[in-house]
Amino acid sequence: MEYLQNNQLTTIQQGAFSDLPAVKDLSLHTNILTTIQQGTFQDLPSLKHLHLYRNQITTIQQGVFQDLPALYELYLYSNQITTIQQGSFQDLPALGRLALHQNRLTTIQQGTFQDLPSLNLLYLFSNQITTIELGVFQDLPALFELYVYILTIFHQEENEN
């Protein structure tokens, strides 16, 4: 396990973990990371547990978590995430647990959780969610625990005549 938590890390350069292909657990929590660059974790094929909670991450970019075939747990809670780009979690066949609670998400878009056949636990509570688009959870055959609190379930527009 690589322990890099409780530091003042603001940036991780692409390829920083390229000489560590056997790492299974990576703890980067409780730092001051604001952005995760695409390719940061690309050379970690054995990575099973990634802890990125309690940072200041605002956006999850597409491709950030690609090439992580063994990743089972991804903890992104207690950040400042407002945006998850479509396909950000794509091609993570082993991902079983995803923690996105205690962020600033307002909308969960269709395609956010596509191609996650093993996802069985998803935490979305303590966000500012007002909209979950139709079909968001459609391609999650293993999902059996979903924790989400929605501020507004239905929004009915008034027609002025």
N, C-alpha and C positions, 0 to 999 in steps of 0.2 A: 504494500500500500504506500502511496505517495501522499505525504501530509504537507500541504502548503496552505492550510487554513490559518486564520487569525494573524494575518500579516497585513501589509499595506499594498498588496498587489493591485495595480491599476490596469495593467496590460499584460497579455500573454502573447508572445510573438508566434507566428505560424511556424510549425516545426519544432517548437520547444520540447516536445515529448517524443521526437523522432527516434531516439535511441532507447526507448523503453517499450518494446512491443509486448512484453510479458506482463505489464502492469494491469491488474484487475480492478483496483480501487484507487480513485483519485479524488482527494478532498481539497477543493479550492474555495470552500465556504468561508464566510466572515472575512472578506477582503473588501476592496472598493472597486471591483471590476465593473465597468459600465458597458463594455462591448466584448463579444466573443467573435473573433475573426473566423471567417470560413477557412477550414483546413487546420484549425488549431489542434483538433484531436484525431486527425486523419491517420496517424501512424500508431494507433492503439487498438489493434484488432482483438485483443483479449480483454479489453475494458468492460467490466460488468456493472460497476457502481460509480456514478459521477455526481459529486456533490458541489453544486454551484449556488446554494442558498445563502441568504444574507449577504448579498452584494448589492450593486446598484445598476444591474443590467436593465435596459429599457426596451430593447428589441431582440427578438430571436429571429435571426436571418436564415433564409433558406440555405441548406447545405452545411450548416455549422456542425451538425451531428452525423454527417454522412460517413460511411465506411466504418461503422461501429457495429459489426454483426453480433457481438456478444453482449451489448449493453442491455442490462435488465432493469436497472433503477436510475432514473434521472431526476434529481431534486433541484428545482428552480424556484422554490418558494421564498418569500420574503425578499423580493427584489423590487424593482419599479417597472416591471414589464407592462407596457401598454399595447404592444404589437407583436403578434406571432405571424410571420410571413407564411403564406401557403406553402406546404411541402417542407417546413422546417424539421418535422419529425419523420419524414419519409424514409423508407428503406431501413427501418430499425426492427428487423424481424423478431428479435428476442425481447424487446422492450415490454416489460410487464407492469412497471409502476412509474407513473409520471406525476410529479407534484408541482403544480403551478399556483397553489393557493397563496394568499397574502401578497398579491400584486395589484396592478391597476388596470387589468383587462376590462374592457367594456363590451366588446363584441367577440364572439367565437365564430369564425367564418367557416363555411363549408370547405373541406380540404385541409383543415388544420391538423386533423388526426388521421389522415389517409395512410393506408398501407402499414397498419400496426396490428398484425394478426394476433399477437400475444398479449396486448395491453389488457390487463384485468383490473387495474386500480387507477383511477384518475381523480386527482384533487383539484378542484377549481373554486372552492369556497373562499370567502373573504377577499373578493375582487370587487369590481364595480360593474359587474355584468348586467346589461340591460337587454342584450340580444344574443340569441343562439340561433344561427341560421339552420334552416331545414336540411337534414341529412348529415349533420356534423358527426353524429355517432353511428352512422350507417355501416361503415366498414370496420367495426370493432367487434368481431364475433366472440372474443374471450372476455369482454368487459362485463364484470359482475359487481363492481363497486364504483359508484360515481357520486362524488360529493360536490354539489354546486348550489349556491344560493343566488337567486336571480332577483334583482330589484324590481323589475317590471316584467310580468309574464306576457301580458297581452297589451297591445297598444291599438286602440281604436281611433281612427281619424274621424273627426266630425265633418260631415258634408254640409256645406253652407249652400242653401238654395234660395 
